[in-house]
Amino acid sequence: RIPPHTVLPTEPTVRILALVFGSLLAVVGILHFVRPAFFVRQVPHYVPHAAAAVLLTGIAEVAFGLALIANWQPRAAGGAAAALITSYLPVHIDSFRRAPTNAARRKEALRFPVNAVYVAIAMLLAIGG
């Protein structure tokens, strides 16, 4: 139940957020195909078929992004995007742990709050604003 004094975003605001976030997802998903080596390097060694995993997640990101842009099942697309981005957490932890220097570790650590914001946006879209 939402507390009575909670300020929720308006429908136009949610739509704009869906368009922007959907565009971001679609572009990043396309990058999985344009620059696959960048993403394959991030896949932990224990994940089999890293290149296939990168292509599949790229397909998912493009699909969820286009669904948000087209306003087709936006709640389902938002929830699916939140789940997908959350599933990247082990990848980010592994990259953080493997970072060779403190400077590299700090750079990797930035992924955690950035992805938390992405998950929050996706969840907001999943609940319909």
Residue pairs with C-beta under 8 A, 6 or more apart in sequence:
2 8
8 129
9 17
9 124
9 129
10 129
11 129
13 129
14 124
14 125
14 128
14 129
15 71
17 121
17 124
17 125
17 129
18 68
18 69
18 71
18 74
18 78
18 125
19 68
19 69
21 65
21 68
21 81
21 118
21 121
21 122
21 125
22 64
22 65
22 66
22 67
22 68
22 69
22 77
23 65
23 69
24 65
25 61
25 62
25 64
25 65
25 68
25 81
26 61
26 62
26 65
26 66
26 69
27 65
28 61
28 65
29 57
29 58
29 59
29 60
29 61
29 62
29 63
29 64
29 65
30 58
30 62
31 38
31 39
31 58
32 39
32 54
32 55
32 57
32 58
32 59
32 61
33 55
33 58
36 51
36 54
36 55
36 58
39 54
39 57
39 58
40 50
40 51
40 54
42 91
42 95
43 50
43 53
43 54
43 91
44 90
44 91
44 94
47 53
47 91
57 84
60 80
60 84
61 81
61 84
64 77
64 80
64 81
64 84
65 81
66 72
67 73
67 74
67 76
67 77
68 74
68 77
68 78
68 81
68 125
74 125
74 128
75 125
75 126
75 127
75 128
76 126
77 125
78 122
78 123
78 124
78 125
78 126
78 127
79 122
79 123
79 126
81 118
81 122
81 125
82 119
82 122
82 123
82 126
85 115
85 118
85 119
85 122
86 119
88 115
89 115
92 108
92 111
92 112
92 115
95 108
95 111
96 105
96 108
96 109
96 111
96 112
99 105
99 107
99 108
